[in-house]
Amino acid sequence: MKTTERLYYTDSHLTDFEARVTGITERVSGWVAVTLDRTAFYPTGGGQPSDTGTLNETRVVECVETEEQGVLHVLQGGKLEVGAQVVGQVDWPRRLDHLQQHTGQHILSQAFINLFNAETRGFRMLDQYSEIDVALVDPTEEKIEEAIELANRIIWEDRAVHIRQVTKEEAASLPLRKDSAREGELRLIEIEGFDLTPCGGTHARRTGEVGLLAVRSFERAKGLARIDFVAGGRALADYRRANRTARNVASMFSAGRDDAPAAVARLLEENKQLTRHVRSLEEITARVEAEELLKDALALDNGTRLCTRVFEDRDAESLKKLAQALIAHPATIALLGSREQDAARLVFARSVEVPGDMNTLMREACQMLDGRGGGKPDMAQGGGRNLDKLDDAIQAAARRLTEA
Ligand SMILES: [Zn+2]
C-alpha cells in the first residue's frame, strides 16, 4: 500500500504546496486521477465532501481515498507525468466553509453530550446545510436551542483546537467522545477544556473561526433527532435568505418583518370567514337560480322536468349547491357541468320520488371525460380531463333519460 503524506493532518490552513506525481490512472469519465507523494487536499470521507483546487494549471474536481493508492486527485484534463514536480493549490473558500461546518459539528455534538448525554450517530455535510443525527430522547425546540446556546458560547470563547497524535493504548485511557475503529496511531482533535475525539478531518485553529452556529430545523427520524444546522459563512447566507423571505412576506402586508406572522394569521382568519359568508350567499342565489333554470327545463313524458346546463369556472361545491336547490323542487332532474381550468366537473341529481340511477349515469359520463366519479342513485359527482366532451357527456345522459 502506497501512502500519501497528508499535509492537512498537521495544518488545515495550508493551501499551497509542492509534490511529486507518483501515479496516474484513467477514470471511466475519460479524466485522469493522479496520486502524489504528499497532499494538502482532503479526500471525501467522514460525511465531508473533498477539497477542490488546482495541480499546476489543471482543475482538481474531486479527491477520493482508496485503500491501495492513497489519495486520488481527479483532474479535468491536463497532461502530467509520473515523477513530475507539481504545485498544488487548495480552494480556500471551500476549505474554510468545510472546516467551519465540520468544527461546528464537533462543538454541537459535544454540547448534546454535556447537556443531555445524547450521542451523535451520523453526520452529513450537504450543499447548503449539514445534518447530524443525535440520540436525543424526546427532542424539543427548547433542548436543541439550549445545545445551540452552549455551542455558540464555546465558539465565542475562542478556545484553541489542538491536534494530538496518540497510540491506541494512550487513547484507551483518555475520555474520548467516540471510539475509533482505526488501528495504530490515532489522531485526536481537542477543543480545549470541552471536547476530545478521534478525527481525520480539517478543523479550525480556534473555535472563534467557526463564527456562528444555528439550527434551521429538526425532525424525528428512526428514534433519533435529525438536526439541520449551518455554521460560519453558511449561517450568514442562511440568515440573509431567511431575512429576505420574511421581509418579502411582510411587505405584502405593509407590515414590519416581525409582525408578518400575525398579519398572515389575520388574513387566514378573514379568509375563513369570507368563505363561510360566500357559501351562505351561494345557497340563497342557488335557490333563485334554480327557479330561473326550471323555466327552461325540458318536460319529459312522465312529467319529470329535466334541467341541463354547463357553466364556466364554477367549483364543485357551488355546482352541488345549485343541484340541491333544483331537486328541492318536486319531479326534477338536474344534469350540471362546469369547465374549470384543466378539468371538467359534473353533478347529476334527481328529486327523491323520481326514478333513475344518477350513479350509473355519472359513471358512463365520466368515461367520456377520461375521468371518474360516482355517488348515490339520487346524487352523483364526477369529472375528468377531457373538457371537449363535457357537452356531449351531458347530452348523452339526457338522451338516456328521455329515451327511458
Ligand atoms: Zn473532525
Residues whose N, C-alpha, C, O or C-beta is under 5 A from the ligand:
A	BS01	ZN	C199 G201
